[in-house]
Amino acid sequence: MGYCSGRCTLIFVCGMQLVCVLERQIFDFLGYQWAPILANFVHIIIVILGLFGTIQYRPRYITGYAVWLVFWVTWNVFVICFYLEAGDLSKLAGFIYACYVVKCITEEEDSFDFIGGFDSYGYQGPQKTSHLQLQPMYM
């Protein structure tokens, strides 16, 4: 009966993570989102450092890999729950979208120069009257 030490198990886990993240990277390259591609590259680098730390027994690399792994798993669980709209995350998505819309609206510039332009003597805005009033435009 074979015996697998903790180092052997960690090497196996790192190898499986490399295979999975490379597969995920291939599918991310098919899309147009660059943030997951960059995150996968960072994950690949840290997994390689964790693998190196396991083989060479470098405690700092193993600790850094463990901290990154907790962050990576937490982030992936959040993303999965976000896309499945589990719990109150659908409210969070609405809040984020509302903030984005408000930001876009407030950044909109009102000084757009039309063909005639907004000069001080030309166009005057519409005024409230009981009938339609035509005003001449000077060019």
DSSP file with accessible surface (Angstrom, degrees, kcal/mol):
  #  RESIDUE AA STRUCTURE BP1 BP2  ACC     N-H-->O    O-->H-N    N-H-->O    O-->H-N    TCO  KAPPA ALPHA  PHI   PSI    X-CA   Y-CA   Z-CA
    1    1 A M              0   0  241      0, 0.0     2,-0.1     0, 0.0     0, 0.0   0.000 360.0 360.0 360.0 133.4    0.0    0.0    0.0
    2    2 A G        -     0   0   76      1,-0.0     2,-0.4     2,-0.0     0, 0.0  -0.409 360.0-148.2 -83.4 154.9    1.4    3.4   -1.0
    3    3 A Y        -     0   0  207     -2,-0.1     2,-0.5     0, 0.0    -1,-0.0  -0.988   6.4-163.3-123.8 129.2    1.9    6.3    1.2
    4    4 A C        -     0   0   64     -2,-0.4    -2,-0.0     4,-0.0     0, 0.0  -0.957  13.1-148.1-115.6 119.6    1.6    9.9    0.0
    5    5 A S     >  -     0   0   50     -2,-0.5     4,-2.2     1,-0.1     5,-0.2  -0.137  32.6 -98.2 -76.4 176.3    3.1   12.6    2.2
    6    6 A G  H  > S+     0   0   59      1,-0.2     4,-2.5     2,-0.2     5,-0.2   0.876 125.0  53.6 -63.9 -36.4    1.7   16.2    2.5
    7    7 A R  H  > S+     0   0  120      2,-0.2     4,-2.4     1,-0.2    -1,-0.2   0.914 107.9  49.7 -63.9 -43.2    4.3   17.4    0.0
    8    8 A C  H  > S+     0   0   61      2,-0.2     4,-2.2     1,-0.2    -2,-0.2   0.913 111.9  48.6 -62.7 -41.3    3.2   14.8   -2.5
    9    9 A T  H  X S+     0   0   68     -4,-2.2     4,-2.7     2,-0.2    -2,-0.2   0.915 111.2  49.6 -64.7 -43.2   -0.4   15.8   -2.0
   10   10 A L  H  X S+     0   0   46     -4,-2.5     4,-2.7     2,-0.2    -2,-0.2   0.891 109.8  51.4 -65.5 -37.4    0.4   19.5   -2.4
   11   11 A I  H  X S+     0   0   64     -4,-2.4     4,-2.4     2,-0.2    -1,-0.2   0.921 110.9  48.7 -64.1 -40.7    2.4   18.8   -5.6
   12   12 A F  H  X S+     0   0  137     -4,-2.2     4,-2.5     2,-0.2    -2,-0.2   0.930 111.9  48.6 -64.1 -43.6   -0.6   16.9   -7.0
   13   13 A V  H  X S+     0   0   55     -4,-2.7     4,-2.5     1,-0.2    -2,-0.2   0.927 112.0  48.9 -63.4 -43.1   -3.0   19.8   -6.0
   14   14 A C  H  X S+     0   0    0     -4,-2.7     4,-2.3     1,-0.2    -1,-0.2   0.912 111.3  50.3 -63.1 -41.2   -0.7   22.4   -7.7
   15   15 A G  H  X S+     0   0   28     -4,-2.4     4,-2.2     2,-0.2    -2,-0.2   0.916 111.2  47.7 -63.0 -43.0   -0.4   20.2  -10.8
   16   16 A M  H  X S+     0   0   90     -4,-2.5     4,-2.6     1,-0.2    -1,-0.2   0.886 110.6  52.3 -66.5 -37.2   -4.2   19.9  -11.0
   17   17 A Q  H  X S+     0   0   38     -4,-2.5     4,-2.9     2,-0.2     5,-0.3   0.906 108.2  51.2 -64.9 -39.2   -4.6   23.6  -10.5
   18   18 A L  H  X S+     0   0   32     -4,-2.3     4,-2.2     2,-0.2     5,-0.2   0.925 111.1  47.6 -63.4 -42.3   -2.2   24.3  -13.3
   19   19 A V  H  X S+     0   0   84     -4,-2.2     4,-2.0     1,-0.2    -2,-0.2   0.946 115.5  45.2 -63.2 -45.7   -4.1   22.0  -15.7
   20   20 A C  H  X S+     0   0   74     -4,-2.6     4,-2.5     1,-0.2    -2,-0.2   0.904 113.7  47.9 -66.7 -41.8   -7.5   23.6  -14.7
   21   21 A V  H  X S+     0   0    7     -4,-2.9     4,-2.4     2,-0.2    -1,-0.2   0.870 110.8  51.6 -72.3 -31.8   -6.3   27.2  -14.9
   22   22 A L  H  X S+     0   0   91     -4,-2.2     4,-1.8    -5,-0.3    -1,-0.2   0.910 111.2  48.4 -68.0 -37.7   -4.6   26.6  -18.3
   23   23 A E  H  X S+     0   0  115     -4,-2.0     4,-1.6    -5,-0.2    -2,-0.2   0.922 112.8  47.8 -64.9 -42.8   -7.9   25.1  -19.6
   24   24 A R  H  X S+     0   0   89     -4,-2.5     4,-2.2     1,-0.2    -2,-0.2   0.886 107.7  56.6 -64.5 -37.0   -9.8   28.1  -18.2
   25   25 A Q  H  X S+     0   0    9     -4,-2.4     4,-1.9     1,-0.2    -1,-0.2   0.891 102.8  54.7 -63.1 -38.4   -7.3   30.4  -19.8
   26   26 A I  H  X S+     0   0  112     -4,-1.8     4,-0.7     1,-0.2    -1,-0.2   0.934 111.0  44.7 -60.9 -44.6   -8.0   28.9  -23.2
   27   27 A F  H >X S+     0   0  130     -4,-1.6     4,-0.5     1,-0.2     3,-0.5   0.846 110.2  55.0 -70.9 -32.0  -11.7   29.6  -22.8
   28   28 A D  H >< S+     0   0   38     -4,-2.2     3,-0.9     1,-0.2     5,-0.3   0.834 101.0  59.4 -69.0 -30.7  -11.1   33.1  -21.5
   29   29 A F  H 3< S+     0   0  104     -4,-1.9    -1,-0.2     1,-0.2    -2,-0.2   0.750  96.8  62.4 -68.0 -20.8   -9.0   33.9  -24.6
   30   30 A L  H << S+     0   0  130     -4,-0.7    -1,-0.2    -3,-0.5    -2,-0.2   0.751 102.3  61.4 -74.3 -22.4  -12.1   33.1  -26.7
   31   31 A G  S << S-     0   0   36     -3,-0.9    -3,-0.0    -4,-0.5     0, 0.0  -0.231  86.9-119.9 -93.6-174.5  -14.0   36.0  -25.0
   32   32 A Y  S    S+     0   0  213     -2,-0.1     2,-0.6     2,-0.0    -3,-0.1   0.228  75.1 108.6-112.3  11.5  -13.2   39.7  -25.0
   33   33 A Q     >  -     0   0  128     -5,-0.3     4,-0.6     1,-0.1    -2,-0.1  -0.828  41.9-176.0 -94.8 122.0  -12.8   40.2  -21.2
   34   34 A W  H  > S+     0   0  161     -2,-0.6     4,-2.4     2,-0.2     5,-0.2   0.699  70.5  73.2 -92.2 -18.6   -9.2   40.8  -20.3
   35   35 A A  H  > S+     0   0   73      1,-0.2     4,-2.5     2,-0.2     5,-0.2   0.933  98.5  46.9 -63.7 -45.2   -9.5   41.0  -16.5
   36   36 A P  H  > S+     0   0   32      0, 0.0     4,-2.4     0, 0.0    -1,-0.2   0.884 110.9  53.7 -64.8 -31.5  -10.0   37.2  -16.2
   37   37 A I  H  X S+     0   0    3     -4,-0.6     4,-2.0     2,-0.2    -2,-0.2   0.942 111.4  44.4 -66.2 -44.9   -7.1   36.5  -18.5
   38   38 A L  H  X S+     0   0  110     -4,-2.4     4,-2.2     1,-0.2    -1,-0.2   0.901 112.7  51.6 -66.5 -39.1   -4.8   38.7  -16.4
   39   39 A A  H  X S+     0   0   33     -4,-2.5     4,-2.5     1,-0.2    -1,-0.2   0.896 108.8  51.6 -64.5 -37.8   -6.1   37.1  -13.1
   40   40 A N  H  X S+     0   0    1     -4,-2.4     4,-2.7     2,-0.2    -1,-0.2   0.883 107.7  52.3 -65.8 -38.3   -5.4   33.7  -14.6
   41   41 A F  H  X S+     0   0   92     -4,-2.0     4,-2.3     2,-0.2    -2,-0.2   0.923 110.2  47.8 -62.9 -42.9   -1.9   34.7  -15.4
   42   42 A V  H  X S+     0   0   65     -4,-2.2     4,-2.5     1,-0.2    -2,-0.2   0.929 112.3  50.3 -62.2 -41.6   -1.3   35.9  -11.9
   43   43 A H  H  X S+     0   0    4     -4,-2.5     4,-2.6     1,-0.2     5,-0.2   0.912 109.0  51.4 -64.2 -40.5   -2.8   32.6  -10.6
   44   44 A I  H  X S+     0   0   22     -4,-2.7     4,-2.4     2,-0.2    -1,-0.2   0.933 110.7  48.8 -61.6 -44.5   -0.5   30.6  -12.8
   45   45 A I  H  X S+     0   0  104     -4,-2.3     4,-2.4     1,-0.2    -2,-0.2   0.930 113.1  46.4 -62.6 -43.5    2.5   32.4  -11.6
   46   46 A I  H  X S+     0   0   39     -4,-2.5     4,-2.5     2,-0.2    -1,-0.2   0.891 111.1  51.8 -70.4 -35.5    1.6   32.0   -7.9
   47   47 A V  H  X S+     0   0    0     -4,-2.6     4,-2.7     2,-0.2    -1,-0.2   0.921 109.8  50.1 -65.4 -39.4    0.8   28.3   -8.4
   48   48 A I  H  X S+     0   0   88     -4,-2.4     4,-2.8     2,-0.2    -2,-0.2   0.923 111.0  49.0 -64.2 -40.7    4.2   27.8  -10.0
   49   49 A L  H  X S+     0   0   75     -4,-2.4     4,-2.7     2,-0.2    -2,-0.2   0.894 111.3  49.9 -64.2 -38.4    5.8   29.6   -7.0
   50   50 A G  H  X S+     0   0    0     -4,-2.5     4,-2.0     2,-0.2    -2,-0.2   0.902 111.1  49.0 -65.3 -38.8    3.8   27.3   -4.7
   51   51 A L  H  X S+     0   0   40     -4,-2.7     4,-2.5     2,-0.2     5,-0.2   0.927 112.7  47.6 -64.8 -44.0    4.9   24.3   -6.6
   52   52 A F  H  X S+     0   0   84     -4,-2.8     4,-2.9     1,-0.2    -2,-0.2   0.916 111.4  50.9 -62.3 -43.1    8.5   25.5   -6.4
   53   53 A G  H  X>S+     0   0    0     -4,-2.7     5,-2.4     1,-0.2     4,-0.7   0.849 111.0  49.3 -64.9 -31.7    8.2   26.2   -2.7
   54   54 A T  H  <5S+     0   0    2     -4,-2.0    -2,-0.2     3,-0.2    -1,-0.2   0.932 115.2  42.0 -72.2 -44.1    6.8   22.7   -2.2
   55   55 A I  H  <5S+     0   0   83     -4,-2.5    -2,-0.2     1,-0.2    -3,-0.2   0.929 125.1  35.1 -69.9 -43.1    9.6   21.0   -4.1
   56   56 A Q  H  <5S-     0   0  103     -4,-2.9    -1,-0.2    -5,-0.2    -2,-0.2   0.470 108.8-122.9 -89.1  -2.2   12.4   23.1   -2.6
   57   57 A Y  T  <5 +     0   0  155     -4,-0.7    -3,-0.2    -5,-0.2    -4,-0.1   0.979  47.8 165.2  53.3  65.6   10.7   23.4    0.8
   58   58 A R     >< -     0   0  122     -5,-2.4     4,-2.0    -8,-0.1     3,-0.4  -0.915  23.5-162.1-108.6 103.6   10.5   27.2    0.9
   59   59 A P  H  > S+     0   0   73      0, 0.0     4,-2.7     0, 0.0     5,-0.2   0.842  86.8  56.5 -59.5 -33.9    8.0   28.1    3.7
   60   60 A R  H  > S+     0   0  219      1,-0.2     4,-2.6     2,-0.2     5,-0.2   0.907 108.5  46.8 -65.3 -41.5    7.5   31.7    2.5
   61   61 A Y  H  > S+     0   0  100     -3,-0.4     4,-2.4     2,-0.2    -1,-0.2   0.901 113.2  48.9 -65.4 -40.6    6.4   30.5   -0.9
   62   62 A I  H  X S+     0   0   42     -4,-2.0     4,-2.4     2,-0.2    -2,-0.2   0.915 112.7  47.8 -66.7 -40.6    4.1   27.9    0.6
   63   63 A T  H  X S+     0   0   87     -4,-2.7     4,-2.5     2,-0.2     5,-0.2   0.927 112.7  48.5 -65.3 -45.0    2.6   30.5    2.9
   64   64 A G  H  X S+     0   0   39     -4,-2.6     4,-2.5     1,-0.2    -2,-0.2   0.905 112.0  49.9 -60.6 -40.1    2.1   33.0    0.1
   65   65 A Y  H  X S+     0   0    5     -4,-2.4     4,-2.6     2,-0.2    -2,-0.2   0.911 110.2  50.3 -64.7 -40.7    0.5   30.3   -2.0
   66   66 A A  H  X S+     0   0   48     -4,-2.4     4,-2.0     2,-0.2    -2,-0.2   0.915 111.8  47.1 -65.7 -42.0   -1.8   29.3    0.9
   67   67 A V  H  X S+     0   0  100     -4,-2.5     4,-2.1     1,-0.2    -1,-0.2   0.932 113.9  47.9 -64.8 -44.4   -2.9   33.0    1.4
   68   68 A W  H  X S+     0   0   44     -4,-2.5     4,-3.1    -5,-0.2    -2,-0.2   0.895 108.7  55.0 -62.2 -39.4   -3.5   33.4   -2.4
   69   69 A L  H  X S+     0   0   42     -4,-2.6     4,-2.6     2,-0.2     5,-0.2   0.901 107.1  49.4 -63.7 -40.0   -5.4   30.1   -2.5
   70   70 A V  H  X S+     0   0   97     -4,-2.0     4,-2.3     2,-0.2    -1,-0.2   0.938 114.5  45.4 -63.3 -44.7   -7.8   31.3    0.2
   71   71 A F  H  X S+     0   0  117     -4,-2.1     4,-2.6     2,-0.2    -2,-0.2   0.925 113.5  50.2 -62.9 -42.9   -8.3   34.6   -1.7
   72   72 A W  H  X S+     0   0   20     -4,-3.1     4,-2.3     2,-0.2    -2,-0.2   0.914 112.3  45.6 -64.5 -44.1   -8.7   32.8   -5.1
   73   73 A V  H  X S+     0   0   77     -4,-2.6     4,-2.5     2,-0.2     5,-0.2   0.925 113.3  50.4 -66.7 -42.4  -11.3   30.4   -3.8
   74   74 A T  H  X S+     0   0   88     -4,-2.3     4,-2.3    -5,-0.2    -2,-0.2   0.927 111.7  48.1 -61.5 -44.5  -13.2   33.2   -2.0
   75   75 A W  H  X S+     0   0  121     -4,-2.6     4,-2.6     1,-0.2    -1,-0.2   0.917 112.0  48.9 -62.9 -43.6  -13.3   35.3   -5.2
   76   76 A N  H  X S+     0   0   30     -4,-2.3     4,-2.5     2,-0.2    -1,-0.2   0.891 110.6  50.3 -66.5 -37.3  -14.4   32.3   -7.3
   77   77 A V  H  X S+     0   0   80     -4,-2.5     4,-2.7     2,-0.2     5,-0.2   0.920 111.4  49.7 -65.4 -40.8  -17.2   31.5   -4.9
   78   78 A F  H  X S+     0   0   72     -4,-2.3     4,-2.6    -5,-0.2    -2,-0.2   0.932 111.4  48.1 -61.9 -45.1  -18.3   35.1   -5.0
   79   79 A V  H  X S+     0   0   33     -4,-2.6     4,-2.5     2,-0.2     5,-0.2   0.926 112.4  48.9 -63.6 -41.9  -18.3   35.2   -8.8
   80   80 A I  H  X S+     0   0   99     -4,-2.5     4,-1.9     1,-0.2    -2,-0.2   0.947 114.2  45.0 -63.0 -47.0  -20.3   32.0   -9.0
   81   81 A C  H  <>S+     0   0   41     -4,-2.7     5,-2.4     1,-0.2     4,-0.5   0.870 111.6  54.5 -65.6 -34.4  -22.9   33.2   -6.5
   82   82 A F  H ><5S+     0   0   57     -4,-2.6     3,-0.7    -5,-0.2    -2,-0.2   0.930 111.0  43.4 -64.8 -44.8  -23.0   36.6   -8.2
   83   83 A Y  H 3<5S+     0   0  165     -4,-2.5    -1,-0.2     1,-0.2    -2,-0.2   0.811 116.0  47.7 -73.6 -26.7  -23.8   35.0  -11.6
   84   84 A L  T 3<5S-     0   0  134     -4,-1.9    -1,-0.2    -5,-0.2    -2,-0.2   0.477 107.4-130.1 -87.3  -2.9  -26.3   32.6  -10.1
   85   85 A E  T < 5 +     0   0  130     -3,-0.7     2,-0.3    -4,-0.5    -3,-0.2   0.901  41.2 177.6  53.7  47.5  -27.9   35.5   -8.2
   86   86 A A    > < -     0   0   44     -5,-2.4     3,-1.6    -6,-0.1    -1,-0.2  -0.597  48.1 -24.5 -80.9 139.7  -27.7   33.6   -4.9
   87   87 A G  T >  S-     0   0   68     -2,-0.3     3,-0.6     1,-0.2     4,-0.2  -0.288 125.1 -21.4  64.4-137.8  -28.9   35.4   -1.8
   88   88 A D  T 3> S+     0   0  118      1,-0.2     4,-1.5     2,-0.1     3,-0.4   0.268 107.3 101.7 -91.2  10.8  -28.8   39.2   -1.7
   89   89 A L  H <> S+     0   0   34     -3,-1.6     4,-2.3     1,-0.2    -1,-0.2   0.781  73.5  62.5 -69.0 -24.2  -26.2   39.4   -4.5
   90   90 A S  H <> S+     0   0   52     -3,-0.6     4,-1.9     2,-0.2    -1,-0.2   0.882 103.5  49.4 -67.2 -34.0  -28.9   40.3   -7.0
   91   91 A K  H  > S+     0   0  145     -3,-0.4     4,-2.3     2,-0.2    -2,-0.2   0.888 109.0  53.0 -67.1 -38.4  -29.6   43.5   -4.9
   92   92 A L  H  X S+     0   0   63     -4,-1.5     4,-2.7     2,-0.2    -2,-0.2   0.912 107.3  51.4 -62.1 -39.8  -25.9   44.2   -5.0
   93   93 A A  H  X S+     0   0   31     -4,-2.3     4,-2.5     1,-0.2    -1,-0.2   0.912 109.9  49.4 -65.1 -40.6  -25.9   43.9   -8.8
   94   94 A G  H  X S+     0   0   42     -4,-1.9     4,-2.5     2,-0.2    -1,-0.2   0.905 111.5  49.0 -63.3 -40.2  -28.7   46.4   -9.0
   95   95 A F  H  X S+     0   0  131     -4,-2.3     4,-2.4     2,-0.2    -2,-0.2   0.927 111.8  48.2 -65.2 -43.9  -26.9   48.7   -6.7
   96   96 A I  H  X S+     0   0   90     -4,-2.7     4,-2.1     2,-0.2    -2,-0.2   0.921 113.5  47.4 -63.3 -43.8  -23.7   48.5   -8.7
   97   97 A Y  H  X S+     0   0  156     -4,-2.5     4,-2.5    -5,-0.2    -1,-0.2   0.912 110.8  51.9 -64.6 -40.0  -25.6   49.0  -12.0
   98   98 A A  H  X S+     0   0   50     -4,-2.5     4,-2.6     1,-0.2    -2,-0.2   0.911 109.2  49.9 -63.6 -41.0  -27.4   52.0  -10.5
   99   99 A C  H  X S+     0   0   62     -4,-2.4     4,-2.3     2,-0.2    -1,-0.2   0.900 110.7  50.6 -62.9 -39.4  -24.1   53.6   -9.4
  100  100 A Y  H  X S+     0   0  135     -4,-2.1     4,-2.4     2,-0.2    -2,-0.2   0.925 110.8  48.0 -64.7 -43.5  -22.7   53.1  -12.9
  101  101 A V  H  X S+     0   0   49     -4,-2.5     4,-2.5     2,-0.2    -2,-0.2   0.930 111.9  49.4 -64.1 -43.8  -25.8   54.7  -14.5
  102  102 A V  H  X S+     0   0   88     -4,-2.6     4,-2.6     1,-0.2     5,-0.2   0.917 111.0  50.7 -62.2 -40.5  -25.6   57.7  -12.1
  103  103 A K  H  X S+     0   0  105     -4,-2.3     4,-1.6     1,-0.2    -1,-0.2   0.924 111.1  48.0 -63.2 -43.5  -21.9   58.0  -12.9
  104  104 A C  H  X S+     0   0   48     -4,-2.4     4,-0.5     1,-0.2    -1,-0.2   0.896 113.2  48.1 -64.9 -39.2  -22.5   58.0  -16.6
  105  105 A I  H >< S+     0   0  108     -4,-2.5     3,-0.9     1,-0.2    -2,-0.2   0.919 112.2  47.6 -69.4 -41.8  -25.3   60.6  -16.3
  106  106 A T  H 3< S+     0   0  102     -4,-2.6    -1,-0.2     1,-0.2    -2,-0.2   0.783 109.6  53.6 -73.3 -24.1  -23.4   62.9  -14.1
  107  107 A E  H 3< S+     0   0  129     -4,-1.6    -1,-0.2    -5,-0.2    -2,-0.2   0.558  81.6 116.4 -84.4  -7.5  -20.3   62.8  -16.4
  108  108 A E    <<  -     0   0  134     -3,-0.9     2,-0.5    -4,-0.5    -3,-0.0  -0.377  64.3-132.8 -65.5 135.5  -22.3   63.7  -19.5
  109  109 A E        -     0   0  144      1,-0.1     3,-0.3    -2,-0.1    -1,-0.1  -0.781  15.9-166.1 -96.3 132.1  -21.2   67.0  -20.9
  110  110 A D  S    S+     0   0  144     -2,-0.5    -1,-0.1     1,-0.2    -2,-0.1   0.375  72.3  84.0 -95.0   2.5  -23.9   69.6  -21.8
  111  111 A S        +     0   0   76      2,-0.1     2,-0.2     0, 0.0    -1,-0.2  -0.112  55.5 154.2-100.0  39.2  -21.6   71.8  -23.9
  112  112 A F        -     0   0  132     -3,-0.3     2,-0.8     1,-0.1     5,-0.0  -0.477  41.3-133.7 -68.7 130.4  -21.9   69.9  -27.1
  113  113 A D        -     0   0  114     -2,-0.2    -1,-0.1     4,-0.1    -2,-0.1  -0.778  21.8-162.4 -92.9 109.5  -21.3   72.2  -30.0
  114  114 A F        -     0   0  121     -2,-0.8     4,-0.1     1,-0.1    -1,-0.0  -0.140  43.0 -82.7 -76.8-175.8  -23.9   71.7  -32.7
  115  115 A I  S    S+     0   0  184      1,-0.2    -1,-0.1     2,-0.1    -2,-0.0   0.922 133.6  35.0 -59.0 -44.8  -23.4   72.9  -36.3
  116  116 A G  S    S-     0   0   54      1,-0.1    -1,-0.2    23,-0.0     6,-0.1   0.759 107.2-144.5 -80.9 -23.4  -24.5   76.5  -35.5
  117  117 A G        -     0   0   20      1,-0.1     2,-0.9     5,-0.0     6,-0.3   0.033  24.3 -76.4  80.7 164.2  -23.0   76.4  -32.0
  118  118 A F        +     0   0  123     -7,-0.1     2,-0.3    -4,-0.1    -1,-0.1  -0.833  60.3 170.4-100.0  95.7  -24.2   78.0  -28.8
  119  119 A D        -     0   0   55     -2,-0.9     3,-0.4     1,-0.1     4,-0.1  -0.707  43.3-113.8-104.2 165.6  -23.4   81.6  -29.1
  120  120 A S  S    S+     0   0  128     -2,-0.3    -1,-0.1     1,-0.2    -2,-0.0   0.758 110.5  37.6 -72.6 -23.9  -24.6   84.3  -26.8
  121  121 A Y  S    S+     0   0  148     17,-0.1    -1,-0.2     3,-0.0    17,-0.1   0.567 110.1  60.6-105.0  -6.6  -26.8   86.2  -29.4
  122  122 A G  S    S+     0   0    7     -3,-0.4     2,-0.1     1,-0.2    -2,-0.1   0.806  92.4  27.3 -90.3-102.8  -28.3   83.3  -31.4
  123  123 A Y        -     0   0  125     -6,-0.3     2,-0.4    15,-0.1    -1,-0.2  -0.357  57.4-165.6 -71.8 135.3  -30.4   80.6  -30.1
  124  124 A Q        -     0   0  112     -2,-0.1     3,-0.1    -3,-0.1    11,-0.1  -0.970  29.0-107.1-118.7 139.5  -32.6   81.1  -27.0
  125  125 A G        -     0   0   38     -2,-0.4    -1,-0.1     1,-0.1     2,-0.0  -0.042  48.0 -77.8 -60.7 163.2  -34.1   78.1  -25.3
  126  126 A P        -     0   0  121      0, 0.0     2,-0.4     0, 0.0    -1,-0.1  -0.333  46.6-150.8 -65.3 143.2  -37.8   77.3  -25.5
  127  127 A Q        -     0   0  108      6,-0.1     2,-0.7    -3,-0.1     6,-0.2  -0.881  22.1-105.9-115.6 149.9  -40.1   79.5  -23.3
  128  128 A K        +     0   0  212     -2,-0.4     2,-0.3     4,-0.0     4,-0.0  -0.623  55.2 149.7 -78.6 115.2  -43.4   78.4  -21.8
  129  129 A T        -     0   0   67     -2,-0.7     4,-0.1     2,-0.1     3,-0.0  -0.922  56.2-115.3-137.0 167.8  -46.2   80.1  -23.7
  130  130 A S  S    S+     0   0  124     -2,-0.3     2,-0.3     2,-0.1    -2,-0.0   0.691  99.4  32.8 -79.8 -17.8  -49.7   79.1  -24.4
  131  131 A H  S    S-     0   0  126      0, 0.0     2,-0.4     0, 0.0    -2,-0.1  -0.910  98.9 -85.1-132.4 166.1  -49.1   78.9  -28.1
  132  132 A L        -     0   0  153     -2,-0.3     2,-0.5    -4,-0.0    -2,-0.1  -0.531  43.2-163.4 -74.4 126.7  -46.2   78.0  -30.3
  133  133 A Q        -     0   0   96     -2,-0.4     2,-0.4    -6,-0.2    -6,-0.1  -0.951   7.1-148.2-116.5 125.8  -43.9   80.9  -30.9
  134  134 A L        -     0   0  156     -2,-0.5    -2,-0.0     0, 0.0     0, 0.0  -0.770  13.2-165.9 -92.1 134.6  -41.3   80.9  -33.6
  135  135 A Q        -     0   0   69     -2,-0.4     2,-0.1   -11,-0.1   -11,-0.0  -0.955  22.0-116.7-119.6 139.5  -38.1   82.7  -33.0
  136  136 A P        -     0   0   91      0, 0.0     2,-0.5     0, 0.0     0, 0.0  -0.420  21.4-141.5 -73.4 146.6  -35.6   83.7  -35.7
  137  137 A M        -     0   0  115     -2,-0.1     2,-0.5   -14,-0.1   -15,-0.1  -0.941  10.7-148.7-107.2 130.0  -32.1   82.2  -35.6
  138  138 A Y              0   0  145     -2,-0.5   -15,-0.1   -17,-0.1   -17,-0.1  -0.831 360.0 360.0 -99.6 132.1  -29.2   84.4  -36.5
  139  139 A M              0   0  195     -2,-0.5   -23,-0.0   -17,-0.1    -2,-0.0  -0.877 360.0 360.0-117.5 360.0  -26.3   82.8  -38.1
